[in-house]
Amino acid sequence: CNDSGMAPIEQSDTIKKLAALSKSIEAQAQGVTLPWIHTSQADTFFGVVIVLNAIFMGIDIEFNSESFSWPFWVIESIFLFTFLLELVLRLVAAKPKKAFFDAWGIFDTCVTLLG
């Protein structure tokens, strides 16, 4: 309990992520370079890849009537490789710290490995 007699409040994941964002902004202001994977450019790039993958899955379901198609397999493999690359970059940047293994990190790892 704290001075007010209330139990201490644990920080939510959102608050922790905001604190990490604040630190990264301070680091950029001080001229410290962050790993590319922690930049807004990386977030935008992988966000676009996720949207393209979703569109491709819709096209695959709608137009790929065959049980196996090389062109569809190649494109799916490119998306999988891209997501594996993102996972590796995040692991290397985290050197894996405990923070990488939050709920989103575990979810992202499982989804990528299931691909």
C-alpha positions as CSV (number, residue, x, y, z in Angstrom):
1,C,0.0,0.0,0.0
2,N,1.1,3.5,-0.6
3,D,0.7,6.6,1.5
4,S,-3.0,7.0,0.5
5,G,-3.8,3.5,1.7
6,M,-4.4,2.3,-1.8
7,A,-2.7,-0.6,-3.4
8,P,-0.1,0.4,-6.0
9,I,-1.2,0.3,-9.6
10,E,0.8,-1.8,-12.0
11,Q,1.8,-0.2,-15.2
12,S,-0.2,-1.4,-18.2
13,D,1.5,-2.5,-21.4
14,T,0.3,0.7,-23.0
15,I,2.0,2.9,-20.4
16,K,5.2,0.8,-20.8
17,K,5.1,1.3,-24.5
18,L,4.5,5.0,-24.2
19,A,7.5,5.2,-21.8
20,A,9.6,3.3,-24.3
21,L,8.5,5.7,-27.1
22,S,9.4,8.7,-24.9
23,K,12.8,7.2,-24.4
24,S,13.3,6.7,-28.1
25,I,12.3,10.2,-28.9
26,E,14.7,11.5,-26.2
27,A,17.5,9.3,-27.7
28,Q,16.8,10.7,-31.2
29,A,16.9,14.2,-29.9
30,Q,20.3,13.5,-28.3
31,G,21.6,12.1,-31.5
32,V,21.6,8.4,-30.4
33,T,20.7,6.1,-33.3
34,L,18.1,3.5,-32.7
35,P,18.0,0.2,-34.5
36,W,16.0,0.6,-37.8
37,I,13.4,-1.9,-36.6
38,H,12.4,0.6,-33.8
39,T,11.8,3.5,-36.2
40,S,8.5,4.7,-37.7
41,Q,9.8,3.8,-41.1
42,A,10.0,0.1,-40.1
43,D,6.6,0.2,-38.5
44,T,5.2,1.7,-41.7
45,F,7.0,-0.8,-43.9
46,F,5.8,-3.9,-42.0
47,G,2.3,-2.4,-41.6
48,V,2.1,-2.1,-45.4
49,V,3.4,-5.7,-45.8
50,I,0.6,-6.9,-43.4
51,V,-2.1,-5.1,-45.4
52,L,-0.6,-6.5,-48.7
53,N,-0.6,-10.0,-47.2
54,A,-4.2,-9.7,-46.2
55,I,-5.2,-8.5,-49.7
56,F,-3.2,-11.4,-51.2
57,M,-4.9,-13.9,-48.9
58,G,-8.3,-12.7,-50.2
59,I,-7.1,-13.0,-53.8
60,D,-5.7,-16.5,-53.0
61,I,-9.0,-17.7,-51.5
62,E,-11.1,-16.1,-54.4
63,F,-9.0,-17.1,-57.4
64,N,-6.8,-20.0,-56.5
65,S,-9.0,-23.0,-57.1
66,E,-6.1,-25.4,-57.4
67,S,-4.8,-27.3,-54.4
68,F,-1.3,-26.1,-55.1
69,S,0.0,-23.3,-57.3
70,W,3.6,-22.4,-57.7
71,P,3.0,-18.6,-58.2
72,F,0.8,-18.4,-55.1
73,W,3.3,-20.5,-53.1
74,V,6.2,-18.2,-54.1
75,I,4.3,-15.1,-53.1
76,E,3.2,-16.6,-49.8
77,S,6.9,-17.6,-49.1
78,I,8.0,-14.0,-49.7
79,F,5.5,-12.8,-47.2
80,L,6.6,-15.4,-44.7
81,F,10.3,-14.6,-45.2
82,T,9.5,-10.9,-44.7
83,F,7.8,-11.6,-41.4
84,L,10.6,-13.9,-40.3
85,L,13.1,-11.1,-41.1
86,E,11.0,-8.7,-38.9
87,L,11.1,-11.2,-36.1
88,V,14.8,-11.7,-36.3
89,L,15.4,-7.9,-36.5
90,R,13.3,-7.4,-33.4
91,L,15.1,-10.2,-31.5
92,V,18.5,-8.8,-32.4
93,A,17.5,-5.3,-31.4
94,A,16.0,-6.5,-28.1
95,K,19.1,-8.7,-27.5
96,P,16.4,-10.5,-26.2
97,K,15.4,-8.6,-23.2
98,K,12.4,-9.5,-21.2
99,A,10.5,-6.7,-22.8
100,F,10.5,-8.5,-26.2
101,F,8.5,-11.3,-24.6
102,D,5.5,-9.2,-23.7
103,A,2.1,-10.4,-24.9
104,W,2.5,-8.8,-28.4
105,G,6.0,-10.2,-28.8
106,I,4.9,-13.7,-27.9
107,F,1.8,-13.4,-30.2
108,D,3.9,-12.1,-33.1
109,T,6.4,-14.9,-32.7
110,C,3.7,-17.6,-32.6
111,V,1.9,-16.3,-35.6
112,T,5.2,-16.1,-37.6
113,L,6.3,-19.5,-36.6
114,L,2.9,-21.0,-37.5
115,G,3.3,-19.5,-41.0
